[in-house]
């Protein structure tokens, strides 16, 4: 989380943007667009290691697993998951390690932009942005004062984490 704190930026509310609550959001780049997710899920941000161990018969969005200080962490490729045109990873690419219901997993993103406060008044309902990104995966689109748009993702729904956890509980 130290890396996230290093890129922290507070945006001061103006006018109608003050209306409602606020959420602290990690903003990351993917395919030239900005996406955001609630920072409460973020455990840390790490550089991409030289090797990610592949998992046989895994879906294409699963890049593999990494050893993160003794914990085996599955890593998803956000480009594959969201069907964004592929490109080689750069030095800016990172793995954002997330926790949902005490399950750790990582997502590969093109780069981490900032940690930002987004106010409810800045968020519009999620339109159908493309065929590959279903509306159910989106919490909305934040309109920033500088004109940028940040697509807010519902990560647990995008990755079906609750379904995976439920399957694991019924299998035991």
N, C-alpha and C positions, 0 to 999 in steps of 0.2 A: 504494500500500500504506500510505501515511501515514494515510489516512482509517481504514483497518482498524486500525492501531495505536492510533489515538485512541480507539477503542471497545473496546479489549482488556480482557478480564476473566479473571482466573485463578480457577478454582473449585478449592478444596482437596478432595482426595479424603477420603471418610469410609467406613470399614468395607469392605464388599464392593466398593465402587466403585473401590478401589485395584487390584483384580485385573486383570492384563493390561496391555497397552500403553495408549498415549494418542494422541490425534490432536488437532491444533489445528484448530478448525472455525469458519468464518465462518457466523454465524447470520443469516438474513434473513427478512423477513416477506413473505408472499404470501397474499392473501385471508384475513387474520386468523389464519393458522397460521404456525408457525416451521419453517423448513427450514434444513438445513445442508449445507455442502460443505467438503471439505478445503482449508484455506487455502493449501496448496502450489500450487494451480492459480490462485490469485488474483494478478493483477498490480497492479491498482489499482481504486479505486472512484471513479466520477465522477458529477457531476450530469448530468441528462438535458439535452442541448443543445436549443436552440429548434427545430432542424430535424434530422430524421433522414431521409436520402434513401431513398425507396422503391426497391425492386428489382422490375422488372416480372416477372410470372409466378412470383414466389417463393411458397413455402408461407405460409400465414396466420401461422405462428409467427415468420416472419422479418419484423421491423419495418422493417429497412432496413440502411443502412450509415452510419457516422460517420467523420469525419476526426479521428483522435486523434494530434495532433502529427506529422502527415505520413503516418501509417499508416491505411489504409482498414480498418475493423473492422466485420464483420457483427454485427448486434444482433438477438437473439431476444427475443420477448415471452414471458416465463415463464407469464403468465396464459393466453395462447393455447396454448402448448405443453402445459401441464398441465390445460387445460380448466377453469380456475378462473373463476368468474363475473367479468365485466369491470367496471371502474369507471374513472373518470378518474384520471390520474396526479396525485399530490399533490407538494408540495415535498419530502416525505420520500423519494420514489422516486429510485432510483439505477440506474446501469448498472454492474454488476460485470464488469470486464474480466478474462477468464480466458485461460490459455494451456494448450494440450494438444498435446504433440509439436510445439512451436514454432508452433502455429497460434493466433492471437489471435482471440477473439470475445467479445461482450458479452451479458449477460442483463439484462433490465429486471426489477427487483424493487420491491415496494412500499416497502421500507425496509431498511436494514442495522441489525440489533439489537446484535450484539456479536461479538467474537472470543473463543472459549471453548475450554478444554481439556475434551475428552470422553474418559472412560476406557472401555476395553472392557467393564468390568463394568456400565456404565450402558446398554449397547446391547442391545436385544432384536431378534430376527429380524424382518424386515419382513413384516407381515401384508398381505393384500390390502385396502388402505385404501379404494379406490373403483374404479369401473369405469374412470375416466380415468387413474389412476396404476397402471400394471402393476408387479408385484412386482420384475421384473427391473431397473427403474429405481431401486430403493431398496436402500441398503446396510443399513438397519435404522432403528430408532427409539430415540433416546436418551431415557432417563428422568432428568430432572434432580432434584436434591435439593429444589428448590422446587416440584416437582409438574409443571413444564412438560414437554411432549414436543417433541422436535425430530426431524423426519423427515429422515434423512440420504440425500441424493441421490447417485446414481452418474451424474455429468454426462456422461462420455464415452458411456455407454450410452444415456442419455436423448436425446442429440442425434445418436447414431450417428456420432460423430466418426471413429472408426477406419475405419468403412465408407466415409465420404466421402474420407478420406485414401487408402485402398486404391484407390478408384475413380479418384482423381486420378493415382495412380502408374501404373495400368494404361492410362490414357488417353494418357500421355506416351510 
